[in-house]
């Protein structure tokens, strides 16, 4: 396991609190959790692409970041 894979695992674990916030609470808090989940997912895709040296995932992560 290299540093990129460890970073991707940490980003994957950080999706859990975002999902919890997205499923519970008032509408504004759910929206904030959903937006944060998109940001963390983008970072997860970028670190996973670098860990596995897959350019297709890197393209998807950059596209999600631009949106």
C-alpha positions in Angstrom: 0.0 0.0 0.0 1.5 3.3 -1.1 0.7 6.8 0.1 -1.8 7.4 -2.7 -3.8 4.4 -1.8 -3.8 5.4 1.9 -5.0 8.8 0.9 -7.8 7.3 -1.2 -8.8 5.1 1.8 -9.0 8.1 4.1 -11.1 10.0 1.6 -13.4 7.0 1.3 -13.8 6.9 5.1 -14.5 10.6 5.1 -17.6 10.0 3.0 -19.3 8.4 5.9 -19.9 11.6 7.9 -21.0 13.3 4.7 -23.5 10.6 4.1 -24.8 10.8 7.7 -25.3 14.5 7.4 -27.0 14.1 4.0 -29.5 11.6 5.4 -30.3 13.3 8.7 -31.3 16.8 9.8 -33.0 19.8 8.1 -32.9 20.5 4.4 -30.1 23.0 4.5 -27.8 20.6 6.4 -28.6 17.8 4.0 -27.7 20.0 1.1 -24.4 21.0 2.7 -23.6 17.3 3.3 -24.4 16.4 -0.3 -22.2 19.2 -1.6 -19.4 18.1 0.6 -19.8 14.5 -0.5 -19.3 15.6 -4.1 -16.1 17.4 -3.2 -14.7 14.4 -1.3 -15.7 12.0 -4.0 -13.8 14.2 -6.6 -10.7 14.1 -4.4 -11.2 10.3 -3.9 -11.3 9.8 -7.7 -8.2 11.8 -8.2 -6.1 10.0 -5.5 -7.4 6.6 -6.6 -6.5 7.4 -10.3 -3.0 8.4 -9.2 -2.6 5.3 -7.0 -3.6 2.9 -9.8 -2.1 5.0 -12.6 -5.4 5.1 -14.5 -5.8 8.1 -16.8 -9.5 7.4 -17.4 -10.3 7.9 -13.7 -8.1 11.0 -13.7 -10.1 12.5 -16.5 -13.4 11.7 -14.7 -12.0 13.4 -11.5 -10.9 16.5 -13.3 -14.3 16.7 -15.1 -16.1 16.4 -11.7 -13.9 19.1 -10.3 -14.7 21.5 -13.1 -18.5 20.9 -12.7 
